[in-house]
């Protein structure tokens, strides 16, 4: 399949590692981020993301488990990039939806620092010839890691541009030899109430574990990746360590984190948000500005960092700007119905 490659990020636009890994140096050298740490962020249209917030400067940065950091030394430049400005590292690691660690945007960064991701294993199940439980090291071993700079659009109408580190989802799934009955692939997040305070909360409305799914052709698409890091470093726990997926043309909740099970199925799995609120969240979750969420518009998005005085809003693009690559997957479908 011929995929058009977008322009690369210029090296001058990428925050140097020694700056973004050190908070005091970062604050001293980056006026934009210094302003961010002392002002609020306000959405102009979403009730969920609409209240101002301040990033706590004392939340530690996270470098990830040592065994994985060594793997990230030999990164390749991935084939898919964007020339848009990167979201600052501190925003990416301190503004997250990861309800296993709490419902506030900064809860995951505060509550996930002791999360143990080594050792880690993933169960492969369902309609495939090779199934079983595999150590993460064995899953990663054959795959060269590469950097993919993708836009990320949340269903709450905020967005980021993130330099992910990962590898082709399709290449991994092929290794397990899915059968002709494998029409879908289901992903499941870890359940560990001792480590994941959000799962233990009496106020949680989620029936754990968190579950997501894709059609096989979506999972096999060249844009779909398993991610193990960002900004050239191992994945922070609040961002989905040690293994998550990234599907850039879908709303962010599809990109499930801390995966412990991959199951090939003949029937479409019921994903978590579809189960909780089927009127508001569908299985496909393709970014579609023509279909509003029942409680807010999807026509605009707020690109982080976005302060109280500079809301940095922009128009949302169909399929998050990846229509040229993925629109053919949904030919003939009514995307107002299959949302």
C-alpha angles and dihedrals in degrees: 000000000000111000121188111234117220124219119285125248110259112245090235090063096056117092109240114249095235089057101046094044093054115063099198094046091044093052092046095051103036116064092184095056092041088058090047093055091055102041138059131251120228130187114215096211115016121088090198097051095027105098120090117255138186124215110234105235091205095065102111123239113241126224099188133229115326096235091060097042089064090054091057094061094084102054124165124209106254123227096242121066140143130221092220120117114271119247108247114265094240092057092049093053098037104043108061145143106219106137093188085076100037142300101258117090092243097041094089093055091047098042104036103059094101094044109134114225100162120103098032132167136187126211117221112202145157131037100010136102094229114052136152141091116309131190113242091238090060091048092052099039100088095043126088110220118233138179117250116185106207138170113242118205119190120209085234088070101254125113145193140192109228132185099220125192114216149099141254114298092206093055091056095045092051090060090068093052102230113212128234088268091064102101096149139024122219125203126201131197125221119271111212114144092183092060100027107061094186091062090054094050116116088215096060115117094189120105098221138257103061109233133193135172146193137194110255093247090053091049091048094049113117092239093059114095145173106230126208100169150006136215089019094299137097115283112273112234092243089058095051110282133218100010131004137150128244120202103175099194093056132071112274097253089072090064096084119202138219094016119203101165137039116187128184111216141182093214127055110264118233106242121217101254092043087055094047099044113007092173091058105034129039134192096256100046093184112172102258119166090189091066114064123207107249089250103038145012122269095197094095135038134198111230113213132266090052121157131202090260099036107044093178095209124173139173116275114236125220110267087007090285095309097100093118090060103039112019091095089065088071101040110153094011123124099232092193087063100034093049 
